[in-house]
Amino acid sequence: MNQKYDVIILGAGAAGLMCAIEAGKRGRHVLVLERADRIGKKILISGGGRCNFTNLHTSPENFFSANRHFAKSALARYTPADFVSLVEKHRIPYHEKKLGQLFCDRAASDITAMLDQECRDAGVEIRLNTRVSEVRKNGGRKDDLHETDQFTVQAEDASFGAPRLVVATGGLSIPKIGATPFGYDLARQFGLKIEPPRAALVPLVFSERDCKRWCDLAGVSTEVIACTRATKQTFRENMLFTHRGISGPAILQISSYWDGKEPIHLDLAPDRDLTADLRTREHRDESSWKLLLREILPRRFADRWLETYPLAGNSDRAIADAERQLHSWDVEPEGTEGYAKAEVTAGGVDTGELSAKTMESKKVPGLFFIGEVVDVTGQLGGFNFQWAWASGFCVGQAV
Ligand SMILES: Cc1cc2nc3c(=O)[nH]c(=O)nc-3n(C[C@H](O)[C@H](O)[C@H](O)COP(=O)(O)OP(=O)(O)OC[C@H]3O[C@@H](n4cnc5c(N)ncnc54)[C@H](O)[C@@H]3O)c2cc1C
């Protein structure tokens, strides 16, 4: 039997739940279908278990997309302050860690419990452990669109119908907890274009040669400015050596802008004038250079650096060359750790296919896409959740 709803939402993640709450509050009869055994699994593992649920400084510049204007409307209509007031309404304790990033004091489960409660209050029905095998759109008569122009969603043991279908199935990151290409496949099925998905906010992997040289420093971290020449984006944060390459906030951020070919440019001594610093030392030999490096870099990294790039004498030129090297270390990663370790998936449903105000497909009325499945990706720091909340909110008002 085909059970009827006003709105069916596929995916009980951040975006799908926010959309369900808003649509439910407007009196819509809402069904959320989720293939996992609980809601918001990604929320639970986010932010190291504390969920960096928004960023106070959110602006369109914190997002990338083939159309960088697309996210503006949704971000303006549902702001970090709106989500913070929801968090405060539920008396969830939180704090700002740094750079406007808001985290739960206790655990990310505070956020899923809040969303669960809001769904209940709004009369939303959630069906877990539901695998959707097929989605069909039945043709409708133009004069009676909402009654007959139905989407039919076929699950293993039941089928559901609604005039509006919202796809909130997320991206490809972390297949271990159930990420699937379902949303992209569905978009293609209905003839919508996709910006090729790729892993973003992801650790980088060194070549074998570089790994031999650096990877035993795994766990060592230092502040850097990371950039790529092509995009001119720069991030001043920590870099961390791993067993396979480099990670840490600065590297995760720049990975999203990396084209997979050009070197990543690292300044290992931001704002330091080493030549001037060296002049304050008695000698300008290798041992004073080593002392200086140890002030700037963690000791093991400083010593390895000197073994790899020894000082070529104590002339002004040699010192200047050594300084230049430290401010512009070009690393050439072999690749990324891929979706298994990526915090998000860049690319997705082409924004040209969607209304920026309602996220409704221009080609297929009644079909909506929200959250990570859309080609809008945030930088590190709570921006991806803010996009999920904002896009979910906007569709909740439209369906
Ligand atoms: C380790 C990690 C840490 C993160 N930390 C942060 C952070 O602190 N701050 C931040 O802003 N962002 C963070 N992110 C990114 C953030 O989690 C995502 O951008 C956000 O969850 C996207 O929300 P969404 O609702 O679009 O997708 P998701 O949260 O991925 O939800 C999609 C839902 O759809 C379900 N689904 C998939 N296929 C189907 C199907 N066929 N039928 C039914 N259901 C289906 C999935 O099971 C899932 O529940 C993190 C990501 C990871 C992986």
The ligand as an SDF file (V2000), in Angstrom:
LIG
                    3D

 53 58  0  0  0  0  0  0  0  0999 V2000
   34.4060   12.9800   11.0100 C   0  0  0  0  0  0  0  0  0  0  0  0
   33.5930   14.1790   10.6010 C   0  0  0  0  0  0  0  0  0  0  0  0
   33.5470   15.2930   11.4350 C   0  0  0  0  0  0  0  0  0  0  0  0
   32.8210   16.4150   11.0480 C   0  0  0  0  0  0  0  0  0  0  0  0
   32.7870   17.4800   11.9000 N   0  0  0  0  0  0  0  0  0  0  0  0
   32.1040   18.5810   11.5230 C   0  0  0  0  0  0  0  0  0  0  0  0
   31.9810   19.6820   12.4130 C   0  0  0  0  0  0  0  0  0  0  0  0
   32.4040   19.6240   13.5810 O   0  0  0  0  0  0  0  0  0  0  0  0
   31.3400   20.8000   11.9650 N   0  0  0  0  0  0  0  0  0  0  0  0
   30.7820   20.8770   10.7020 C   0  0  0  0  0  0  0  0  0  0  0  0
   30.2040   21.9080   10.3570 O   0  0  0  0  0  0  0  0  0  0  0  0
   30.8270   19.8270    9.8680 N   0  0  0  0  0  0  0  0  0  0  0  0
   31.4630   18.6920   10.2550 C   0  0  0  0  0  0  0  0  0  0  0  0
   31.4930   17.6210    9.4090 N   0  0  0  0  0  0  0  0  0  0  0  0
   30.7460   17.7030    8.1390 C   0  0  0  0  0  0  0  0  0  0  0  0
   29.2450   17.5000    8.4250 C   0  0  0  0  0  0  0  0  0  0  0  0
   29.0920   16.3590    9.2500 O   0  0  0  0  0  0  0  0  0  0  0  0
   28.4500   17.3210    7.1410 C   0  0  0  0  0  0  0  0  0  0  0  0
   28.7360   18.3330    6.2340 O   0  0  0  0  0  0  0  0  0  0  0  0
   26.9480   17.3100    7.4450 C   0  0  0  0  0  0  0  0  0  0  0  0
   26.6530   16.2330    8.3080 O   0  0  0  0  0  0  0  0  0  0  0  0
   26.1360   17.1800    6.1720 C   0  0  0  0  0  0  0  0  0  0  0  0
   24.7750   17.0590    6.5190 O   0  0  0  0  0  0  0  0  0  0  0  0
   23.7460   16.3430    5.5480 P   0  0  0  0  0  0  0  0  0  0  0  0
   22.4680   16.2840    6.3060 O   0  0  0  0  0  0  0  0  0  0  0  0
   23.7780   16.9600    4.2230 O   0  0  0  0  0  0  0  0  0  0  0  0
   24.3370   14.8720    5.3450 O   0  0  0  0  0  0  0  0  0  0  0  0
   24.5790   13.7150    6.4360 P   0  0  0  0  0  0  0  0  0  0  0  0
   24.7520   14.2790    7.7800 O   0  0  0  0  0  0  0  0  0  0  0  0
   25.6610   12.8720    5.8570 O   0  0  0  0  0  0  0  0  0  0  0  0
   23.2020   12.9210    6.4350 O   0  0  0  0  0  0  0  0  0  0  0  0
   22.7940   12.1330    5.3430 C   0  0  0  0  0  0  0  0  0  0  0  0
   21.8920   11.0550    5.8800 C   0  0  0  0  0  0  0  0  0  0  0  0
   21.3070   10.3650    4.7840 O   0  0  0  0  0  0  0  0  0  0  0  0
   21.3290    8.9780    5.0640 C   0  0  0  0  0  0  0  0  0  0  0  0
   21.2500    8.2740    3.7780 N   0  0  0  0  0  0  0  0  0  0  0  0
   22.2120    8.1000    2.8430 C   0  0  0  0  0  0  0  0  0  0  0  0
   21.7250    7.4080    1.8040 N   0  0  0  0  0  0  0  0  0  0  0  0
   20.4180    7.1550    2.0900 C   0  0  0  0  0  0  0  0  0  0  0  0
   19.3790    6.4740    1.3990 C   0  0  0  0  0  0  0  0  0  0  0  0
   19.5750    5.9260    0.2150 N   0  0  0  0  0  0  0  0  0  0  0  0
   18.1480    6.4010    1.9910 N   0  0  0  0  0  0  0  0  0  0  0  0
   17.9220    6.9470    3.2250 C   0  0  0  0  0  0  0  0  0  0  0  0
   18.8810    7.5880    3.9170 N   0  0  0  0  0  0  0  0  0  0  0  0
   20.1110    7.7000    3.3540 C   0  0  0  0  0  0  0  0  0  0  0  0
   22.6360    8.7740    5.8000 C   0  0  0  0  0  0  0  0  0  0  0  0
   22.6230    7.5670    6.5410 O   0  0  0  0  0  0  0  0  0  0  0  0
   22.6520   10.0110    6.6920 C   0  0  0  0  0  0  0  0  0  0  0  0
   21.9820    9.8140    7.9090 O   0  0  0  0  0  0  0  0  0  0  0  0
   32.1630   16.4550    9.7820 C   0  0  0  0  0  0  0  0  0  0  0  0
   32.1990   15.3330    8.9750 C   0  0  0  0  0  0  0  0  0  0  0  0
   32.8980   14.1980    9.3610 C   0  0  0  0  0  0  0  0  0  0  0  0
   32.8960   13.0030    8.4560 C   0  0  0  0  0  0  0  0  0  0  0  0
  1  2  1  0
  2  3  1  0
  2 52  2  0
  3  4  2  0
  4  5  1  0
  4 50  1  0
  5  6  2  0
  6  7  1  0
  6 13  1  0
  7  8  2  0
  7  9  1  0
  9 10  1  0
 10 11  2  0
 10 12  1  0
 12 13  2  0
 13 14  1  0
 14 15  1  0
 14 50  1  0
 15 16  1  0
 16 17  1  0
 16 18  1  0
 18 19  1  0
 18 20  1  0
 20 21  1  0
 20 22  1  0
 22 23  1  0
 23 24  1  0
 24 25  2  0
 24 26  1  0
 24 27  1  0
 27 28  1  0
 28 29  2  0
 28 30  1  0
 28 31  1  0
 31 32  1  0
 32 33  1  0
 33 34  1  0
 33 48  1  0
 34 35  1  0
 35 36  1  0
 35 46  1  0
 36 37  1  0
 36 45  1  0
 37 38  2  0
 38 39  1  0
 39 40  1  0
 39 45  2  0
 40 41  1  0
 40 42  2  0
 42 43  1  0
 43 44  2  0
 44 45  1  0
 46 47  1  0
 46 48  1  0
 48 49  1  0
 50 51  2  0
 51 52  1  0
 52 53  1  0
M  END
$$$$
